[in-house]
Amino acid sequence: QVQLVESGGGLVQAGGSLVLSCTAPARTFRMYDMGWFRQAPGKEREFVGHISWGGGKIDYADSVKGRFTISRDNAEDTVTVYLKMNNLLLEDTAVYYCAADRVEVTAAVEPYFWGKGTLVTVSS
């Protein structure tokens, strides 16, 4: 049963900004590390970044560092993780997936929980 739900995808011009959200039930995910991955057409899925359960550790892929920001809100009922994307490039076009795990979400280990993804299309 999918418990991570992404939203906020859409069409944006190059240089623009977009904010993606991922919601998850707090009863399960409050203490989970949360991350973002993306998969561009014809390419393998790649790690975008992650945030620890308390927000104290955040890491990004080099390709998005300085342009993307991850944050989270651990509300009583719902955990929401945000991916704010600035200065979008054509190569940022992809399906963006939210992921979660009890351990740190990294590029090296496939997280246990996944959302269904939201499409971001960057146009020229």
DSSP file with accessible surface (Angstrom, degrees, kcal/mol):
  #  RESIDUE AA STRUCTURE BP1 BP2  ACC     N-H-->O    O-->H-N    N-H-->O    O-->H-N    TCO  KAPPA ALPHA  PHI   PSI    X-CA   Y-CA   Z-CA
    1    1 A Q              0   0  214      0, 0.0     2,-0.3     0, 0.0     0, 0.0   0.000 360.0 360.0 360.0 122.2    0.0    0.0    0.0
    2    2 A V        +     0   0   69      1,-0.1   113,-0.1   111,-0.1   111,-0.0  -0.532 360.0 168.9 -71.3 127.4    1.5    3.3   -1.1
    3    3 A Q        +     0   0   48     -2,-0.3     2,-0.5   111,-0.3    -1,-0.1   0.458  53.9  81.0-117.6  -7.3    1.7    5.7    1.7
    4    4 A L        -     0   0    1    110,-0.5   112,-0.5    20,-0.1     2,-0.5  -0.910  59.5-170.7-101.6 129.2    3.8    8.4    0.2
    5    5 A V  E     -A   23   0A  81     18,-2.2    18,-2.4    -2,-0.5     2,-0.2  -0.963   4.1-160.2-127.4 116.5    1.9   10.9   -2.1
    6    6 A E  E     +A   22   0A  19     -2,-0.5     2,-0.3    16,-0.2    16,-0.2  -0.619  16.3 166.1 -90.7 153.4    3.7   13.4   -4.2
    7    7 A S  E     +A   21   0A  62     14,-2.2    14,-2.7    -2,-0.2   111,-0.1  -0.963  40.3  68.2-154.6 166.3    2.1   16.5   -5.7
    8    8 A G        +     0   0   37     -2,-0.3    11,-0.2     1,-0.3    14,-0.0   0.346  59.9 137.6 104.8  -5.4    3.1   19.8   -7.3
    9    9 A G        +     0   0   27     12,-0.1     2,-0.3    87,-0.1    -1,-0.3  -0.195  21.3 115.0 -68.6 166.4    4.5   18.6  -10.6
   10   10 A G  E     -d  120   0B  30    109,-0.7   111,-2.8   108,-0.1     2,-0.5  -0.989  62.9 -44.5 164.5-165.7    3.7   20.4  -13.8
   11   11 A L  E     +d  121   0B 127     -2,-0.3     2,-0.3   109,-0.2   111,-0.2  -0.823  53.4 166.8 -99.4 130.6    5.1   22.4  -16.7
   12   12 A V  E     -d  122   0B  21    109,-2.7   111,-2.6    -2,-0.5     2,-0.2  -0.989  33.7-112.1-142.7 148.8    7.5   25.2  -16.0
   13   13 A Q  E >   -d  123   0B 138     -2,-0.3     3,-2.4   109,-0.2    75,-0.2  -0.479  47.1 -87.0 -79.0 152.6    9.8   27.3  -18.2
   14   14 A A  T 3  S+     0   0   50    109,-2.9    75,-0.2     1,-0.3    -1,-0.1  -0.302 118.3  29.2 -56.4 137.8   13.5   27.0  -17.9
   15   15 A G  T 3  S+     0   0   46     73,-3.2    72,-0.6     1,-0.3    -1,-0.3   0.257 101.5 113.0  91.3 -11.6   14.8   29.3  -15.2
   16   16 A G    <   -     0   0   23     -3,-2.4    72,-2.4    72,-0.2     2,-0.3  -0.092  60.5-118.7 -85.3-173.3   11.6   29.0  -13.3
   17   17 A S        +     0   0   59     69,-0.2     2,-0.3    70,-0.2    69,-0.2  -0.892  23.1 178.0-129.9 157.0   10.7   27.5  -10.0
   18   18 A L  E     - B   0  85A  35     67,-2.2    67,-3.5    -2,-0.3     2,-0.5  -0.980  16.9-145.4-155.5 147.4    8.5   24.7   -8.7
   19   19 A V  E     - B   0  84A  64     -2,-0.3     2,-0.3   -11,-0.2    65,-0.2  -0.980  12.9-163.5-120.8 122.8    7.8   23.2   -5.3
   20   20 A L  E     - B   0  83A   0     63,-2.6    63,-2.6    -2,-0.5     2,-0.4  -0.786   6.7-158.4 -98.2 148.7    7.0   19.5   -4.9
   21   21 A S  E     -AB   7  82A  25    -14,-2.7   -14,-2.2    -2,-0.3     2,-0.4  -0.934   8.9-165.9-125.9 150.9    5.4   18.1   -1.8
   22   22 A a  E     -AB   6  81A   0     59,-1.9    59,-2.7    -2,-0.4     2,-0.4  -0.982  10.6-165.1-135.3 121.1    5.3   14.6   -0.4
   23   23 A T  E     +AB   5  80A  54    -18,-2.4   -18,-2.2    -2,-0.4    57,-0.2  -0.849  12.1 168.2-110.0 147.6    2.9   13.7    2.3
   24   24 A A  E     - B   0  79A   4     55,-2.1    55,-3.2    -2,-0.4     2,-0.2  -0.989  43.8 -90.1-152.2 148.9    3.0   10.7    4.5
   25   25 A P  E >>  - B   0  78A  24      0, 0.0     4,-2.6     0, 0.0     3,-1.2  -0.451  30.1-144.6 -66.0 129.7    1.2    9.5    7.7
   26   26 A A  H 3> S+     0   0    1     51,-2.5     4,-2.0     1,-0.3     5,-0.2   0.823  93.6  70.3 -65.7 -31.4    3.1   10.7   10.7
   27   27 A R  H 34 S+     0   0  209     50,-0.5    -1,-0.3     1,-0.2     4,-0.1   0.806 116.9  23.8 -59.0 -26.3    2.3    7.6   12.7
   28   28 A T  H <4 S+     0   0   45     -3,-1.2     3,-0.3     2,-0.1    -2,-0.2   0.819 131.9  34.8-101.3 -42.1    4.6    5.6   10.4
   29   29 A F  H >< S+     0   0    0     -4,-2.6     3,-1.7     1,-0.2    -3,-0.2   0.382  78.5 102.6-106.4   5.0    7.0    8.2    8.9
   30   30 A R  T 3< S+     0   0   85     -4,-2.0    -1,-0.2     1,-0.3    -3,-0.1   0.884  95.4  35.4 -56.8 -38.5    7.7   10.7   11.7
   31   31 A M  T 3  S+     0   0  107     -3,-0.3    22,-0.3    -5,-0.2    -1,-0.3   0.268  98.4 110.7-100.5  12.9   11.1    9.1   12.4
   32   32 A Y    <   -     0   0   16     -3,-1.7     2,-0.3    21,-0.1    70,-0.2  -0.623  70.0-121.6 -91.3 145.8   11.9    8.2    8.9
   33   33 A D  E     -E  101   0B  12     68,-2.5    68,-2.2    -2,-0.3     2,-0.4  -0.672  34.4-154.6 -74.7 137.8   14.6    9.6    6.6
   34   34 A M  E     +EF 100  51B   0     17,-2.5    17,-3.1    -2,-0.3     2,-0.3  -0.938  16.1 174.5-122.9 143.2   12.9   11.0    3.5
   35   35 A G  E     -EF  99  50B   0     64,-3.2    64,-2.5    -2,-0.4     2,-0.4  -0.880  24.0-129.7-142.4 171.5   14.4   11.5    0.1
   36   36 A W  E     +EF  98  49B   0     13,-2.9    12,-2.9    -2,-0.3    13,-1.7  -0.983  22.0 176.0-123.9 137.9   13.7   12.5   -3.5
   37   37 A F  E     -EF  97  47B  13     60,-2.6    60,-2.9    -2,-0.4     2,-0.3  -0.856   9.9-158.7-127.5 165.7   14.7   10.7   -6.6
   38   38 A R  E     -EF  96  46B  10      8,-2.5     8,-3.4    -2,-0.3     2,-0.4  -0.992   8.7-158.2-146.2 154.6   14.0   11.4  -10.2
   39   39 A Q  E     -E   95   0B  74     56,-2.1    56,-2.5    -2,-0.3     6,-0.2  -0.951  11.5-157.3-136.5 113.5   13.9    9.5  -13.5
   40   40 A A    >   -     0   0   19      4,-0.5     3,-2.4    -2,-0.4    54,-0.2  -0.509  44.0 -75.9 -83.0 157.5   14.2   11.3  -16.8
   41   41 A P  T 3  S+     0   0  109      0, 0.0    -1,-0.1     0, 0.0     3,-0.1  -0.293 118.2   3.2 -55.8 127.0   12.9    9.7  -20.0
   42   42 A G  T 3  S+     0   0   91      1,-0.2     2,-0.3    -3,-0.1    -2,-0.0   0.542 114.7 100.8  76.1   7.6   15.2    7.0  -21.2
   43   43 A K  S <  S-     0   0  138     -3,-2.4    -1,-0.2     1,-0.0     2,-0.1  -0.795  75.8 -98.8-122.8 164.7   17.5    7.3  -18.2
   44   44 A E        -     0   0  176     -2,-0.3    -4,-0.5     1,-0.1     2,-0.1  -0.430  49.0 -91.7 -76.8 156.3   18.1    5.5  -14.9
   45   45 A R        -     0   0   93     -6,-0.2     2,-0.4    -2,-0.1    -6,-0.3  -0.419  48.0-161.2 -65.2 140.3   16.6    6.8  -11.7
   46   46 A E  E     -F   38   0B  77     -8,-3.4    -8,-2.5    -2,-0.1     2,-0.2  -0.953  20.5-108.7-130.7 149.9   18.9    9.1   -9.8
   47   47 A F  E     +F   37   0B  31     -2,-0.4   -10,-0.2   -10,-0.2     3,-0.1  -0.504  29.4 177.6 -72.2 135.4   19.2   10.4   -6.3
   48   48 A V  E     -     0   0B   0    -12,-2.9    13,-2.8     1,-0.4     2,-0.3   0.774  54.3 -61.6-105.3 -47.0   18.2   14.0   -5.8
   49   49 A G  E     -FG  36  60B   0    -13,-1.7   -13,-2.9    11,-0.3    -1,-0.4  -0.972  41.6-138.6 174.9 173.9   18.6   14.5   -2.1
   50   50 A H  E     -FG  35  59B   1      9,-2.0     9,-1.6    -2,-0.3     2,-0.4  -0.972   2.7-149.8-149.3 165.5   17.4   13.5    1.4
   51   51 A I  E     -FG  34  58B   4    -17,-3.1   -17,-2.5    -2,-0.3     7,-0.2  -0.999  24.1-121.7-140.1 135.3   16.5   14.9    4.8
   52   52 A S    >   -     0   0   22      5,-2.4     3,-1.3    -2,-0.4   -19,-0.1  -0.235  37.1 -98.9 -71.0 168.1   16.8   13.2    8.1
   53   53 A W  T 3  S+     0   0  128      1,-0.3   -21,-0.1   -22,-0.3    -1,-0.1   0.855 125.1  38.9 -61.9 -33.6   13.8   12.8   10.4
   54   54 A G  T 3  S-     0   0   51    -23,-0.1    -1,-0.3     3,-0.0    18,-0.1   0.492 111.6-117.5 -93.9  -3.1   14.7   15.8   12.5
   55   55 A G  S <  S+     0   0   27     -3,-1.3    -2,-0.1     2,-0.2     3,-0.1   0.483  82.3 117.7  83.4   3.7   15.9   17.9    9.6
   56   56 A G        +     0   0   79      1,-0.2     2,-0.5    -5,-0.1    -3,-0.1   0.689  69.8  48.4 -81.3 -16.3   19.4   18.1   10.9
   57   57 A K        +     0   0   90      2,-0.0    -5,-2.4     0, 0.0     2,-0.4  -0.979  63.0 166.5-128.5 120.8   21.1   16.4    8.0
   58   58 A I  E     -G   51   0B  60     -2,-0.5     2,-0.3    -7,-0.2    -7,-0.2  -1.000   7.0-179.7-133.2 131.4   20.3   17.3    4.4
   59   59 A D  E     -G   50   0B  60     -9,-1.6    -9,-2.0    -2,-0.4     2,-0.3  -0.962   5.9-162.7-131.5 152.4   22.3   16.2    1.4
   60   60 A Y  E     -G   49   0B  50     -2,-0.3   -11,-0.3   -11,-0.2     2,-0.1  -0.934  26.8-106.0-132.0 153.9   22.0   16.8   -2.3
   61   61 A A    >>  -     0   0   18    -13,-2.8     3,-1.6    -2,-0.3     4,-1.3  -0.472  37.2-116.8 -69.2 149.9   23.2   15.4   -5.5
   62   62 A D  T 34 S+     0   0  133      1,-0.3     3,-0.2     2,-0.2    -1,-0.1   0.833 111.8  65.4 -58.8 -32.0   25.8   17.6   -7.2
   63   63 A S  T 34 S+     0   0   56      1,-0.2    -1,-0.3     3,-0.0   -15,-0.1   0.706 114.7  27.8 -67.5 -19.0   23.5   18.1  -10.1
   64   64 A V  T X> S+     0   0    0     -3,-1.6     3,-2.4   -16,-0.2     4,-2.3   0.474  85.9 128.0-119.7  -5.5   21.0   20.0   -8.0
   65   65 A K  T 3< S+     0   0  118     -4,-1.3     4,-0.1     1,-0.3   -16,-0.0  -0.274  80.2  16.5 -58.9 132.1   23.2   21.5   -5.3
   66   66 A G  T 34 S+     0   0   83      2,-0.5    -1,-0.3     1,-0.1     3,-0.1   0.238 126.0  58.1  89.1 -14.1   22.6   25.2   -4.9
   67   67 A R  T <4 S+     0   0   30     -3,-2.4    19,-2.2     1,-0.2     2,-0.3   0.700  98.2  55.0-114.5 -32.5   19.3   25.1   -6.9
   68   68 A F  E  <  -C   85   0A   4     -4,-2.3    -2,-0.5    17,-0.2     2,-0.4  -0.813  60.5-166.0-108.3 146.8   17.1   22.6   -5.0
   69   69 A T  E     -C   84   0A  73     15,-2.5    15,-3.2    -2,-0.3     2,-0.4  -0.998   4.3-157.9-134.0 130.4   16.2   22.8   -1.3
   70   70 A I  E     +C   83   0A   2     -2,-0.4     2,-0.3    13,-0.2    13,-0.2  -0.891  21.0 159.8-107.5 136.4   14.6   20.0    0.8
   71   71 A S  E     -C   82   0A  55     11,-1.6    11,-3.1    -2,-0.4     2,-0.3  -0.923  18.4-152.7-144.0 169.2   12.7   20.7    3.9
   72   72 A R  E     -C   81   0A  34     -2,-0.3     2,-0.5     9,-0.3     9,-0.2  -0.996  10.0-151.8-147.8 154.7   10.1   18.9    6.0
   73   73 A D  E     -C   80   0A  82      7,-2.9     7,-2.4    -2,-0.3     2,-1.2  -0.982   8.6-160.5-126.7 114.2    7.3   19.5    8.4
   74   74 A N  E     +C   79   0A  52     -2,-0.5     5,-0.2     5,-0.2     2,-0.1  -0.687  23.6 175.5 -95.4  79.6    6.6   16.9   11.0
   75   75 A A        -     0   0   37      3,-1.7    -2,-0.0    -2,-1.2   -45,-0.0  -0.287  45.6 -98.1 -78.0 172.4    3.1   17.7   12.0
   76   76 A E  S    S+     0   0  158      1,-0.2     3,-0.1    -2,-0.1    -1,-0.1   0.893 117.6  16.6 -61.0 -41.5    1.1   15.6   14.4
   77   77 A D  S    S+     0   0  120      1,-0.2   -51,-2.5   -51,-0.1   -50,-0.5   0.728 127.0  39.4-103.6 -27.1   -0.8   13.6   11.8
   78   78 A T  E     -B   25   0A  58    -53,-0.3    -3,-1.7   -52,-0.2     2,-0.5  -0.989  57.9-149.5-135.9 134.6    1.2   14.2    8.6
   79   79 A V  E     -BC  24  74A   0    -55,-3.2   -55,-2.1    -2,-0.4     2,-0.5  -0.880  21.2-168.8 -95.2 129.0    4.8   14.4    7.6
   80   80 A T  E     -BC  23  73A  17     -7,-2.4    -7,-2.9    -2,-0.5     2,-0.4  -0.988   5.3-167.6-122.4 127.6    5.3   16.7    4.6
   81   81 A V  E     -BC  22  72A   0    -59,-2.7   -59,-1.9    -2,-0.5     2,-0.4  -0.949  10.1-156.4-113.7 133.5    8.6   16.9    2.7
   82   82 A Y  E     -BC  21  71A  76    -11,-3.1   -11,-1.6    -2,-0.4     2,-0.5  -0.846  13.0-163.9-111.8 146.5    9.2   19.7    0.3
   83   83 A L  E     -BC  20  70A   0    -63,-2.6   -63,-2.6    -2,-0.4     2,-0.6  -0.921  11.9-165.8-126.5 102.0   11.5   19.9   -2.7
   84   84 A K  E     -BC  19  69A  84    -15,-3.2   -15,-2.5    -2,-0.5     2,-0.6  -0.818   6.6-164.6 -91.4 123.5   11.9   23.5   -3.8
   85   85 A M  E     +BC  18  68A   0    -67,-3.5   -67,-2.2    -2,-0.6     2,-0.3  -0.939   9.0 179.6-115.8 118.3   13.4   23.7   -7.2
   86   86 A N        +     0   0   54    -19,-2.2   -69,-0.2    -2,-0.6   -70,-0.2  -0.768  62.0  18.5-112.1 161.6   14.9   27.0   -8.5
   87   87 A N  S    S-     0   0   89    -72,-0.6    -1,-0.2    -2,-0.3   -70,-0.2   0.917  85.0-155.0  47.5  52.8   16.6   27.9  -11.7
   88   88 A L        -     0   0    0    -72,-2.4   -73,-3.2    -3,-0.2     2,-0.3  -0.301   6.8-153.9 -65.5 141.2   15.2   24.8  -13.4
   89   89 A L    >   -     0   0   55    -75,-0.2     3,-2.2    -3,-0.1     4,-0.2  -0.747  29.4-109.6-110.8 160.1   17.0   23.4  -16.4
   90   90 A L  G >  S+     0   0   84      1,-0.3     3,-1.8    -2,-0.3    32,-0.4   0.882 118.6  60.4 -55.9 -36.0   15.8   21.4  -19.3
   91   91 A E  G 3  S+     0   0  124      1,-0.3    -1,-0.3   -51,-0.0   -51,-0.1   0.505  87.3  73.9 -75.6  -1.5   17.6   18.4  -17.9
   92   92 A D  G <   +     0   0    0     -3,-2.2    -1,-0.3     2,-0.0     2,-0.2   0.526  67.0 119.2 -83.3  -6.5   15.6   18.6  -14.7
   93   93 A T    <   +     0   0   32     -3,-1.8     2,-0.3    -4,-0.2    28,-0.2  -0.451  43.5 109.2 -60.5 123.6   12.6   17.2  -16.7
   94   94 A A  E    S- H   0 120B   2     26,-2.0    26,-2.9    -2,-0.2     2,-0.6  -0.968  75.0 -83.3-177.1 168.0   11.8   13.9  -15.0
   95   95 A V  E     -EH  39 119B  40    -56,-2.5   -56,-2.1    -2,-0.3     2,-0.5  -0.854  47.4-146.2 -88.0 127.5    9.3   12.0  -12.8
   96   96 A Y  E     -EH  38 118B   0     22,-3.2    22,-1.9    -2,-0.6     2,-0.4  -0.859  13.8-163.7-102.9 129.8   10.1   12.9   -9.3
   97   97 A Y  E     -E   37   0B  49    -60,-2.9   -60,-2.6    -2,-0.5     2,-0.3  -0.910  12.3-143.1-116.6 138.9    9.7   10.3   -6.6
   98   98 A a  E     -E   36   0B   0     -2,-0.4    17,-2.4   -62,-0.2     2,-0.3  -0.754  26.0-177.7 -91.7 143.1    9.5   10.6   -2.8
   99   99 A A  E     -EI  35 114B   0    -64,-2.5   -64,-3.2    -2,-0.3     2,-0.3  -0.968   9.0-167.2-142.2 158.0   11.1    7.8   -0.8
  100  100 A A  E     +EI  34 113B   0     13,-2.0    13,-2.3    -2,-0.3    12,-0.5  -0.995  10.3 163.1-148.1 150.0   11.5    6.9    2.8
  101  101 A D  E     -E   33   0B  28    -68,-2.2   -68,-2.5    -2,-0.3     4,-0.2  -0.979  45.6-116.7-158.8 161.0   13.4    4.5    5.0
  102  102 A R  S    S+     0   0  189     -2,-0.3     2,-0.2   -70,-0.2   -49,-0.1   0.782 103.8  53.4 -70.6 -27.9   14.4    4.0    8.6
  103  103 A V  S    S-     0   0   88      1,-0.1   -70,-0.3   -70,-0.1    -2,-0.2  -0.557 114.2 -64.2-100.8 172.2   18.1    4.5    7.6
  104  104 A E        -     0   0   78     -2,-0.2     2,-0.6     1,-0.1    -1,-0.1  -0.284  50.6-126.3 -59.7 131.5   19.6    7.4    5.6
  105  105 A V        +     0   0    2     -4,-0.2     2,-0.3   -71,-0.1    -1,-0.1  -0.699  46.8 155.1 -80.2 119.5   18.2    7.6    2.1
  106  106 A T        -     0   0   37      3,-0.6     3,-0.2    -2,-0.6   -58,-0.1  -0.812  58.4-102.0-135.8 178.6   21.1    7.6   -0.3
  107  107 A A  S    S+     0   0   77     -2,-0.3     3,-0.1     1,-0.2    -2,-0.0   0.695 114.2  61.0 -73.8 -18.0   22.0    6.8   -3.9
  108  108 A A  S    S+     0   0   91      1,-0.2     2,-0.5     2,-0.0    -1,-0.2   0.789 102.8  43.9 -85.0 -29.4   23.6    3.6   -2.7
  109  109 A V  S    S-     0   0   87     -3,-0.2    -3,-0.6    -5,-0.1    -1,-0.2  -0.970  82.3-121.7-125.0 129.1   20.7    1.8   -1.1
  110  110 A E        -     0   0  127     -2,-0.5    -3,-0.1    -5,-0.1    -2,-0.0  -0.505  33.8-123.1 -69.0 122.7   17.1    1.5   -2.5
  111  111 A P        -     0   0    5      0, 0.0   -10,-0.2     0, 0.0    -1,-0.1  -0.259  11.2-129.9 -62.9 158.1   14.7    3.0    0.0
  112  112 A Y  S    S+     0   0  175    -12,-0.5     2,-0.4     1,-0.1   -11,-0.2   0.878  87.1  50.8 -79.1 -40.3   11.9    0.7    1.2
  113  113 A F  E     +I  100   0B  41    -13,-2.3   -13,-2.0  -111,-0.0     2,-0.3  -0.843  65.3 178.7-106.7 141.0    8.9    3.0    0.7
  114  114 A W  E     -I   99   0B  48     -2,-0.4  -110,-0.5   -15,-0.2  -111,-0.3  -0.980  20.5-138.1-136.8 147.8    8.2    4.9   -2.6
  115  115 A G        -     0   0    8    -17,-2.4  -110,-0.2    -2,-0.3     3,-0.1  -0.381  34.0-108.1 -88.3 179.1    5.5    7.2   -3.9
  116  116 A K        -     0   0  166   -112,-0.5  -111,-0.1     1,-0.2   -19,-0.1   0.591  60.8-119.8 -87.5 -12.2    4.1    6.9   -7.4
  117  117 A G        -     0   0   22    -19,-0.1     2,-0.4   -22,-0.0   -20,-0.2   0.054  12.7-120.5  97.5 156.8    5.9   10.0   -8.6
  118  118 A T  E     - H   0  96B  23    -22,-1.9   -22,-3.2  -111,-0.1     2,-0.4  -0.998  27.0-121.1-138.0 136.8    4.9   13.4  -10.1
  119  119 A L  E     - H   0  95B  94     -2,-0.4  -109,-0.7   -24,-0.2     2,-0.5  -0.635  21.8-170.4 -87.5 130.2    6.0   14.6  -13.5
  120  120 A V  E     -dH  10  94B   0    -26,-2.9   -26,-2.0    -2,-0.4     2,-0.5  -0.982   4.6-172.1-115.5 123.4    8.0   17.8  -13.9
  121  121 A T  E     -d   11   0B  48   -111,-2.8  -109,-2.7    -2,-0.5     2,-0.6  -0.975   6.0-162.1-119.3 122.2    8.5   19.1  -17.4
  122  122 A V  E     -d   12   0B   8     -2,-0.5     2,-0.3   -32,-0.4  -109,-0.2  -0.914  12.6-163.9-104.9 123.3   10.8   22.0  -18.0
  123  123 A S  E      d   13   0B  38   -111,-2.6  -109,-2.9    -2,-0.6   -33,-0.0  -0.737 360.0 360.0-108.0 157.7   10.3   23.8  -21.3
  124  124 A S              0   0  123     -2,-0.3    -1,-0.1  -111,-0.2   -35,-0.0  -0.330 360.0 360.0 -87.2 360.0   12.6   26.2  -23.2
